[in-house]
Amino acid sequence: MDNAFIKKLPQNLFLNLSEELLPALMSGKNIGIYGIPGYGMNILADQIEDVLQKQPKIICQRYNSQTDTKFPKVRSNSLQKNGNKVHNSKKHVLILNQVRNPRRKFFKNDFKELRKTFPSNTSILVIGNHSLLYQREEYSANNLYTHLLKNQPFNLRNVQRIVRIFNEQYNWKISEKLAKEIFFLTGGNYNLLKSVCQIAHEYSEEIISNQKALLSIYPLKYHISRIANILPQLDLDQLLEIGIIHHNGTIFSPLVAKFLKKFELPYISNLFPNLTETDRKVLSIFVQNSNTIISKDHIALFLDQSAGIASKWGIYKAVERMKDKIKDNPNISIKTVKGQGWKMEKAEI
């Protein structure tokens, strides 16, 4: 990330998260941070690293688990002076960024060995995806973090500030009056709001009011699809805790909700011309997530209904109606999982 860009960011851009972390890390806690996909792992890591490097009592090192092939060499916690070792009272903070999978070889082997060489006064800050929450036990097995924090989406005030910073940094001309609409569309998600701003700059500001047009443009479509792809992986409580859905069962971003509503694999209509639009959408959900249990709540989100309060009977009928229409196809098998939902066990199409 451009250092000049980081310098322009207010320290409370992430709702004082960086300030809250400092005393926790200084007290020796290992912290994990997670959030909705696209919450800005890199920019958060950049800002926290910048804050920590300004602290005279902290030595900060950073490792990107997705791109770095070498782990940073841990600096010694003692200094040499007149032939004698002098204890270095500085706190060591190791930032592990872009952490997405606890089963990586690094966490099972390399990290355990490296921990043996860490100075005793080392704290670890893990910045990762939703796996830090729902695979917590696997991370805990490696003592990766003991405390978990959720990164909240930007509020309206910070969306206004980041739009202003984008204009300064990239020479964009996005009207700050649009910040409220951008905030509403993106739910304050960093990657979504940056993509919307970039599209408005490259096309026109009028496109912001056209959700259909926005959803056809990369990289916005890519970032939204990443959020959509994790929906079937998590249950309703986890989706609530991460913040993808609100307590009233609605999706946090109207753009994501519209993407889900229009979700359909392009080849389904050719293979099954007798299916209705709803049938095709439901079948697409199962094909896209084969060997995964799909609950009524998951289907409700794709059918533009509120998870948790949607008509269970209506969703049941939609699935059974679709299954009845494809029952003669030997390449598809969707089984009922009692009390949980359905699972596609065979999808050779």
Secondary structure per residue as TSV (DSSP state, phi and psi in degrees):
chain	resnum	aa	ss	phi	psi
A	1	M	-	360.0	141.8
A	2	D	-	-62.6	123.3
A	3	N	H	-60.6	-34.8
A	4	A	H	-62.6	-36.4
A	5	F	H	-66.4	-44.6
A	6	I	H	-62.1	-38.6
A	7	K	H	-63.1	-28.1
A	8	K	H	-78.3	-17.9
A	9	L	S	-75.1	133.8
A	10	P	-	-68.6	145.1
A	11	Q	T	-64.7	-22.6
A	12	N	T	-98.2	23.8
A	13	L	T	-59.5	-38.0
A	14	F	T	-96.8	43.0
A	15	L	T	52.6	48.1
A	16	N	T	66.7	15.7
A	17	L	H	-61.3	-42.7
A	18	S	H	-63.4	-36.4
A	19	E	H	-71.1	-35.2
A	20	E	H	-68.2	-31.7
A	21	L	H	-70.2	-35.7
A	22	L	H	-55.5	-53.4
A	23	P	H	-64.9	-32.6
A	24	A	H	-66.5	-44.4
A	25	L	H	-67.6	-38.8
A	26	M	H	-65.0	-28.3
A	27	S	T	-84.3	0.4
A	28	G	T	97.1	7.3
A	29	K	-	-79.2	144.8
A	30	N	-	-97.0	123.9
A	31	I	E	-115.3	139.2
A	32	G	E	-115.2	139.1
A	33	I	E	-123.1	130.6
A	34	Y	E	-132.4	172.3
A	35	G	-	-177.2	-176.2
A	36	I	S	-63.0	139.8
A	37	P	T	-49.7	133.2
A	38	G	T	91.3	10.7
A	39	Y	S	-72.5	-9.5
A	40	G	-	101.9	52.5
A	41	M	H	-57.1	-46.7
A	42	N	H	-66.4	-45.8
A	43	I	H	-67.5	-34.1
A	44	L	H	-65.6	-45.2
A	45	A	H	-61.9	-41.3
A	46	D	H	-60.9	-45.1
A	47	Q	H	-69.2	-42.0
A	48	I	H	-65.1	-41.6
A	49	E	H	-61.2	-41.7
A	50	D	H	-62.5	-41.1
A	51	V	H	-65.4	-44.7
A	52	L	H	-67.5	-36.8
A	53	Q	H	-67.9	-17.5
A	54	K	T	-84.5	-8.6
A	55	Q	-	-87.1	120.6
A	56	P	T	-64.6	-20.1
A	57	K	T	-99.8	13.9
A	58	I	E	-126.7	134.7
A	59	I	E	-106.4	119.5
A	60	C	E	-112.8	131.2
A	61	Q	E	-129.9	154.5
A	62	R	E	-137.1	144.3
A	63	Y	E	-138.4	129.0
A	64	N	E	-97.4	113.9
A	65	S	T	-70.6	-11.4
A	66	Q	T	-97.4	-28.7
A	67	T	T	-118.5	-29.8
A	68	D	-	-78.5	132.6
A	69	T	S	-97.3	-17.9
A	70	K	S	-118.4	135.6
A	71	F	-	-78.9	140.6
A	72	P	-	-63.4	139.5
A	73	K	-	-70.0	124.9
A	74	V	-	-74.2	127.2
A	75	R	-	-73.4	148.6
A	76	S	-	-66.7	150.3
A	77	N	S	-97.3	17.5
A	78	S	E	-137.1	149.0
A	79	L	E	-112.9	152.8
A	80	Q	E	-97.7	124.2
A	81	K	E	-143.6	120.0
A	82	N	T	53.6	37.6
A	83	G	T	81.1	-3.9
A	84	N	E	-114.4	148.9
A	85	K	E	-80.4	131.0
A	86	V	E	-114.0	127.4
A	87	H	E	-63.6	132.0
A	88	N	-	-93.3	114.6
A	89	S	-	-82.2	-0.4
A	90	K	-	-68.3	144.3
A	91	K	E	-83.4	134.6
A	92	H	E	-96.2	130.1
A	93	V	E	-123.6	122.7
A	94	L	E	-105.6	117.5
A	95	I	E	-95.7	118.3
A	96	L	E	-102.9	112.1
A	97	N	E	-106.4	157.2
A	98	Q	E	59.8	40.6
A	99	V	E	-83.2	122.6
A	100	R	-	-131.5	-13.0
A	101	N	-	-150.3	114.7
A	102	P	T	-71.3	-11.5
A	103	R	T	-90.0	1.2
A	104	R	S	-61.0	145.1
A	105	K	H	-54.3	-35.6
A	106	F	I	-55.2	-44.3
A	107	F	I	-75.6	-25.0
A	108	K	I	-85.5	-33.6
A	109	N	I	-120.1	-66.9
A	110	D	I	-57.1	-44.6
A	111	F	H	-65.6	-37.8
A	112	K	H	-63.3	-38.9
A	113	E	H	-69.9	-40.6
A	114	L	H	-65.6	-32.5
A	115	R	H	-62.2	-28.6
A	116	K	H	-66.8	-25.6
A	117	T	H	-96.2	-5.7
A	118	F	S	-67.1	143.5
A	119	P	-	-58.9	150.8
A	120	S	T	-64.9	-21.9
A	121	N	T	-100.9	41.9
A	122	T	E	-101.7	132.3
A	123	S	E	-111.1	150.9
A	124	I	E	-117.1	133.7
A	125	L	E	-116.3	116.1
A	126	V	E	-105.0	120.3
A	127	I	E	-111.6	111.4
A	128	G	E	-144.8	-167.9
A	129	N	-	-95.6	-165.1
A	130	H	T	-63.2	-16.2
A	131	S	H	-62.8	-25.2
A	132	L	H	-61.4	-26.8
A	133	L	H	-87.2	-57.2
A	134	Y	H	-88.6	-2.9
A	135	Q	T	-120.6	34.7
A	136	R	H	-59.0	-38.3
A	137	E	H	-63.1	-36.5
A	138	E	H	-69.2	-38.5
A	139	Y	H	-68.4	-39.6
A	140	S	H	-64.0	-27.8
A	141	A	T	-61.2	-25.8
A	142	N	T	-100.4	10.4
A	143	N	T	53.7	37.5
A	144	L	-	-72.1	-39.5
A	145	Y	-	-153.4	153.3
A	146	T	S	-113.6	-18.5
A	147	H	E	-128.6	140.3
A	148	L	E	-122.3	130.7
A	149	L	E	-121.6	144.8
A	150	K	E	-99.5	129.6
A	151	N	-	-80.4	120.5
A	152	Q	-	-81.0	148.5
A	153	P	-	-61.1	161.6
A	154	F	-	-64.7	142.1
A	155	N	-	-83.9	177.0
A	156	L	H	-60.2	-42.4
A	157	R	H	-60.3	-42.7
A	158	N	H	-75.3	-26.3
A	159	V	H	-64.8	-41.6
A	160	Q	H	-60.5	-40.4
A	161	R	H	-69.8	-40.2
A	162	I	H	-72.0	-31.0
A	163	V	H	-63.1	-42.5
A	164	R	H	-62.5	-40.8
A	165	I	H	-68.5	-41.0
A	166	F	H	-57.1	-43.7
A	167	N	H	-60.4	-42.7
A	168	E	H	-69.7	-42.2
A	169	Q	H	-75.5	-41.9
A	170	Y	H	-108.1	4.8
A	171	N	-	60.2	36.7
A	172	W	-	-83.6	165.7
A	173	K	-	-125.5	44.6
A	174	I	-	-77.7	125.6
A	175	S	-	-66.9	130.9
A	176	E	G	-67.2	-15.1
A	177	K	G	-67.4	-19.9
A	178	L	G	-84.3	-5.3
A	179	A	H	-57.7	-39.3
A	180	K	H	-63.6	-42.4
A	181	E	H	-69.1	-38.3
A	182	I	H	-64.3	-40.9
A	183	F	H	-61.4	-44.8
A	184	F	H	-62.4	-44.9
A	185	L	H	-66.9	-39.2
A	186	T	H	-99.1	-11.5
A	187	G	T	66.3	16.6
A	188	G	T	80.9	12.0
A	189	N	-	-76.0	126.8
A	190	Y	H	-58.8	-51.5
A	191	N	H	-64.1	-36.6
A	192	L	H	-67.8	-45.0
A	193	L	H	-70.7	-34.1
A	194	K	H	-66.1	-41.1
A	195	S	H	-64.4	-42.0
A	196	V	H	-62.8	-42.9
A	197	C	H	-63.1	-41.9
A	198	Q	H	-63.8	-41.2
A	199	I	H	-64.0	-42.7
A	200	A	H	-61.7	-36.2
A	201	H	H	-69.7	-43.4
A	202	E	H	-79.0	-28.1
A	203	Y	S	-106.1	-85.8
A	204	S	-	-167.9	159.7
A	205	E	G	-67.4	-24.0
A	206	E	G	-63.1	-25.5
A	207	I	G	-65.8	-20.7
A	208	I	G	-61.7	-28.6
A	209	S	G	-84.7	0.8
A	210	N	-	-115.0	88.9
A	211	Q	H	-62.2	-36.7
A	212	K	H	-61.2	-43.5
A	213	A	H	-67.0	-41.4
A	214	L	H	-58.5	-42.7
A	215	L	T	-71.3	-9.4
A	216	S	T	-92.8	-1.1
A	217	I	S	-112.4	132.5
A	218	Y	T	-84.8	151.2
A	219	P	T	-88.4	2.2
A	220	L	H	-57.4	-45.9
A	221	K	H	-59.7	-38.6
A	222	Y	H	-64.4	-47.3
A	223	H	H	-63.6	-37.8
A	224	I	H	-68.4	-39.4
A	225	S	H	-64.3	-32.3
A	226	R	H	-63.9	-38.9
A	227	I	H	-68.6	-44.2
A	228	A	H	-62.1	-35.2
A	229	N	H	-67.1	-23.5
A	230	I	H	-90.2	-9.4
A	231	L	G	-54.6	-49.7
A	232	P	G	-69.9	-12.6
A	233	Q	G	-78.9	-20.3
A	234	L	S	-118.7	148.6
A	235	D	-	-83.9	177.3
A	236	L	H	-60.6	-41.9
A	237	D	H	-63.7	-39.3
A	238	Q	H	-68.9	-39.0
A	239	L	H	-62.8	-36.2
A	240	L	H	-67.5	-44.7
A	241	E	H	-66.9	-38.5
A	242	I	H	-71.1	-33.3
A	243	G	T	107.3	10.3
A	244	I	S	-70.9	-33.4
A	245	I	B	-122.6	151.5
A	246	H	-	-86.2	174.5
A	247	H	T	-69.3	-16.4
A	248	N	T	-89.2	6.1
A	249	G	S	88.1	1.6
A	250	T	-	-90.7	155.4
A	251	I	B	-71.7	145.4
A	252	F	S	-66.5	-23.8
A	253	S	-	-127.8	127.4
A	254	P	H	-59.1	-30.5
A	255	L	H	-66.5	-42.5
A	256	V	H	-66.2	-40.8
A	257	A	H	-61.5	-42.6
A	258	K	H	-67.8	-37.7
A	259	F	H	-60.7	-44.0
A	260	L	H	-65.8	-39.8
A	261	K	H	-61.9	-34.0
A	262	K	T	-96.6	4.6
A	263	F	-	-65.7	125.6
A	264	E	-	-164.0	127.6
A	265	L	-	-65.6	132.5
A	266	P	T	-62.3	-27.3
A	267	Y	T	-89.7	-7.6
A	268	I	H	-63.1	-40.7
A	269	S	H	-66.2	-31.7
A	270	N	H	-73.3	-38.8
A	271	L	H	-75.8	-31.2
A	272	F	-	-132.0	73.7
A	273	P	T	-65.2	-15.7
A	274	N	T	-85.3	-4.4
A	275	L	-	-83.7	145.2
A	276	T	-	-78.8	174.2
A	277	E	H	-60.2	-42.3
A	278	T	H	-65.6	-41.4
A	279	D	H	-57.9	-46.4
A	280	R	H	-63.7	-39.4
A	281	K	H	-65.8	-45.6
A	282	V	H	-63.6	-43.7
A	283	L	H	-63.3	-39.3
A	284	S	H	-60.7	-37.8
A	285	I	H	-61.0	-44.3
A	286	F	H	-70.1	-41.2
A	287	V	H	-64.0	-42.9
A	288	Q	H	-66.6	-24.0
A	289	N	T	-128.2	48.3
A	290	S	T	-62.0	147.4
A	291	N	T	65.2	19.1
A	292	T	S	-121.3	134.9
A	293	I	E	-71.4	124.1
A	294	I	E	-107.7	120.0
A	295	S	-	-90.3	169.5
A	296	K	H	-61.0	-36.3
A	297	D	H	-64.1	-39.8
A	298	H	H	-61.6	-45.9
A	299	I	H	-65.1	-35.9
A	300	A	H	-58.4	-39.8
A	301	L	H	-63.8	-38.1
A	302	F	H	-76.0	-24.5
A	303	L	T	-94.5	15.0
A	304	D	T	62.5	39.5
A	305	Q	-	-119.4	162.8
A	306	S	-	-80.6	122.8
A	307	A	T	-62.9	140.1
A	308	G	T	90.5	-26.5
A	309	I	T	-125.4	5.4
A	310	A	S	-70.8	161.9
A	311	S	-	-69.4	108.0
A	312	K	H	-63.0	-38.8
A	313	W	H	-66.6	-40.9
A	314	G	H	-62.9	-40.3
A	315	I	H	-69.3	-41.5
A	316	Y	H	-57.4	-45.1
A	317	K	H	-65.4	-37.6
A	318	A	H	-63.1	-41.7
A	319	V	H	-69.4	-46.2
A	320	E	H	-66.1	-34.8
A	321	R	H	-64.8	-42.8
A	322	M	H	-65.8	-43.3
A	323	K	H	-61.2	-39.2
A	324	D	H	-63.6	-34.4
A	325	K	H	-75.7	-21.7
A	326	I	H	-112.0	10.0
A	327	K	T	-62.2	-23.9
A	328	D	T	-85.4	-4.7
A	329	N	-	-84.1	115.4
A	330	P	T	-72.2	-11.5
A	331	N	T	-90.1	-1.8
A	332	I	E	-126.8	134.7
A	333	S	E	-141.5	114.0
A	334	I	E	-115.7	117.4
A	335	K	E	-105.2	146.8
A	336	T	E	-81.3	131.2
A	337	V	E	-106.8	106.0
A	338	K	T	-54.1	128.0
A	339	G	T	77.4	-2.0
A	340	Q	T	-125.3	-39.7
A	341	G	E	148.3	-131.2
A	342	W	E	-137.6	158.4
A	343	K	E	-140.1	132.8
A	344	M	E	-86.3	112.5
A	345	E	E	-94.1	-15.2
A	346	K	E	-145.4	125.5
A	347	A	E	-146.9	70.2
A	348	E	-	-96.6	73.4
A	349	I	-	-131.5	360.0
